[in-house]
Amino acid sequence: MFFTNWCGHSKKMKPIFDEVKNELVTVDKNKNKNEKKMLKELVDFKLVDCENDDTRMCSLFKIKYLPTLILIKDGKKIKYTGGPELEKLYLFLKRELTS
């Protein structure tokens, strides 16, 4: 998640981002067993403060709007376009991770 501390939209999204990473999901390791894992075990959740970005990630990803959430899966960048709602972000990750 790319954000800044002064951005009102970032302030709304950050607690949702933090909560979603602790959601339980079903992982099918094999067809005989369903296992639950935390999303944070499946995804590397990162916060990048674009005001204090020593890594230059905001420039590298060409971030123009805050907050911006990007899932990188198999080298492909998938941008989250939903609002600051727990269920929408959770469903986005679940859909993208299981497809």
MOVEN-V842789 format. One record per residue. PHI is phi in degrees with one decimal (* if undefined). PSI is psi in whole degrees, -180 to 180 (* if undefined). OMEGA is omega in radians with two decimals (NA if undefined). Layout:
phi={PHI	PHI}
psi={PSI	PSI}
omega={OMEGA	OMEGA}
This chain:
phi={*	-93.9	-154.8	-137.5	-71.2	-88.8	-79.5	-59.5	-67.3	-64.7	-63.8	-74.7	-80.7	-57.7	-64.4	-68.5	-56.6	-63.1	-71.2	-63.2	-63.9	-100.3	-72.2	-84.7	-132.7	-86.5	-118.5	-94.3	-75.6	-151.2	-71.8	-92.5	-140.3	-101.4	-122.8	-98.9	-136.0	-79.0	-57.2	-65.7	-82.9	-103.8	-129.8	-89.7	-77.6	-127.0	-108.4	-122.8	-81.8	-70.3	-80.1	-126.8	-98.5	-68.3	-83.4	63.8	-64.4	-61.9	-69.1	-59.8	-88.9	54.1	-74.1	-113.6	-124.7	-122.3	-75.8	-125.4	-115.0	-129.9	-99.7	-107.1	-130.4	53.3	78.8	-100.2	-90.5	-118.8	-89.3	-79.3	-114.7	-80.7	-87.8	-79.2	-128.1	-53.7	-63.4	-64.9	-66.6	-60.0	-65.1	-59.1	-64.7	-61.0	-62.9	-71.1	-79.7	-101.9	-93.2}
psi={124	130	175	155	-24	-12	123	-41	-37	-39	-33	-38	-33	-47	-32	-45	-47	-39	-41	-37	-17	9	145	140	155	130	125	97	-34	169	-15	-9	127	130	139	137	160	145	-35	-14	-18	-23	141	96	124	141	129	113	110	-13	-29	55	84	-22	-12	25	-37	-41	-44	-41	1	51	124	-28	145	143	156	129	128	128	129	116	123	39	-1	135	123	115	133	127	4	176	-175	68	129	-51	-40	-44	-43	-47	-37	-50	-43	-45	-47	-33	-22	-1	*}
omega={3.04	-3.03	2.87	-3.12	-3.10	-3.08	3.13	3.13	3.08	3.13	3.10	-3.03	-3.04	3.12	3.10	3.08	-3.14	-3.13	-3.11	-3.11	3.11	3.11	3.05	3.06	3.08	3.13	3.10	3.07	2.99	-3.01	-3.10	-3.01	3.01	-3.11	3.09	3.08	3.04	3.10	-3.12	3.04	-3.10	-3.05	3.07	-3.12	-3.14	3.00	3.11	3.12	-3.06	3.04	-3.10	-3.02	3.12	-3.11	-3.12	3.12	-3.14	3.09	-3.13	-3.13	3.11	-3.11	3.13	-3.08	-3.12	-0.17	3.03	3.10	-3.12	3.02	3.08	-3.11	-3.13	3.12	-3.12	3.11	-3.14	-3.06	3.05	-3.09	3.12	-3.13	-3.12	-3.14	-3.08	-3.07	-3.13	3.14	3.11	-3.14	3.08	-3.13	3.14	3.13	-3.07	-3.10	-3.11	3.14	NA}
